[in-house]
Amino acid sequence: DVAAVAELGARMTRTTALQSSARALHVFLLSSYADNGQYPQSLSLADPELSYLRDTGTLRTIDRLEGYSATPDTFSVIVVGKDGQRVRVTNAGIEPTR
């Protein structure tokens, strides 16, 4: 059915967009570690350090960040998309979550 195929295509596009946003956040956090020798102790979409990513629209698919935790050498955060999709971003990479 055409409607089902169209919905699947739209969902795949949203998933790819959220993964791209999550990847940009991952790179930001890895860069922060490289610059400061540790990950930020807190993380919010409103953080001034993320202004470039906000201004360029890179984070537009993200609704919120949940459960950010960091040690000097590791971090983990759940990225929630505007459509409810969720991915976990850690110092090791990006993985889907349920």
C-alpha positions in Angstrom: 0.0 0.0 0.0 1.3 3.4 -1.0 0.5 5.1 2.3 2.5 2.5 4.2 5.5 2.9 2.0 5.3 6.6 2.3 5.1 6.4 6.1 8.1 4.0 6.2 10.1 6.4 4.0 9.3 9.3 6.3 10.2 7.3 9.4 13.5 6.3 7.8 14.2 10.0 7.0 13.5 11.0 10.6 15.7 8.2 12.0 18.6 9.3 9.8 18.1 13.0 10.8 18.1 12.1 14.5 21.2 9.9 14.1 22.9 12.8 12.4 22.0 15.1 15.2 23.2 12.5 17.7 26.4 12.2 15.8 27.0 15.9 16.0 26.4 15.8 19.7 28.8 12.9 20.0 31.5 14.8 18.2 30.9 17.9 20.3 31.4 15.8 23.5 34.5 14.1 22.2 35.9 17.5 21.2 35.1 18.8 24.7 37.1 15.9 26.1 40.0 16.6 23.8 40.0 20.3 24.8 39.4 19.9 28.5 40.6 16.4 29.4 37.1 15.5 30.7 33.5 15.4 29.6 31.2 18.2 30.8 29.6 17.5 34.2 26.2 18.6 32.8 24.6 18.8 29.4 21.5 20.7 28.2 20.3 21.7 24.8 20.3 25.3 26.1 24.1 25.2 26.9 25.9 28.1 25.3 28.6 25.7 24.0 25.9 24.1 21.8 24.9 27.4 20.2 26.7 26.7 16.9 24.9 23.4 16.6 21.5 25.0 17.4 22.1 28.0 15.1 22.9 25.7 12.2 19.8 23.6 12.8 21.9 20.5 13.5 20.0 19.8 16.7 16.5 20.6 15.3 15.4 17.0 15.4 16.2 16.6 19.1 13.3 17.3 21.6 15.3 16.7 24.7 18.3 15.0 26.4 17.7 12.6 29.2 19.8 11.0 31.9 23.1 12.6 31.0 25.9 11.2 33.2 29.6 11.7 32.9 32.8 10.7 34.6 36.2 12.2 33.6 36.5 9.5 31.0 33.0 8.4 30.0 29.6 9.8 29.2 26.1 8.6 28.4 23.0 10.4 27.4 19.6 9.5 25.8 18.7 11.7 22.8 15.0 11.9 22.3 13.7 13.0 18.9 10.7 15.2 18.3 8.9 12.2 17.1 9.7 10.2 20.2 12.5 8.1 18.8 15.4 7.5 21.2 19.1 6.8 20.8 21.8 6.5 23.4 25.0 8.4 22.8 28.1 7.4 24.7 31.8 8.0 24.5 31.9 4.7 22.5 29.3 5.7 19.9 25.6 5.8 19.1 23.2 3.0 19.6 19.4 2.6 19.3 17.5 2.3 22.5 13.9 1.3 23.3 
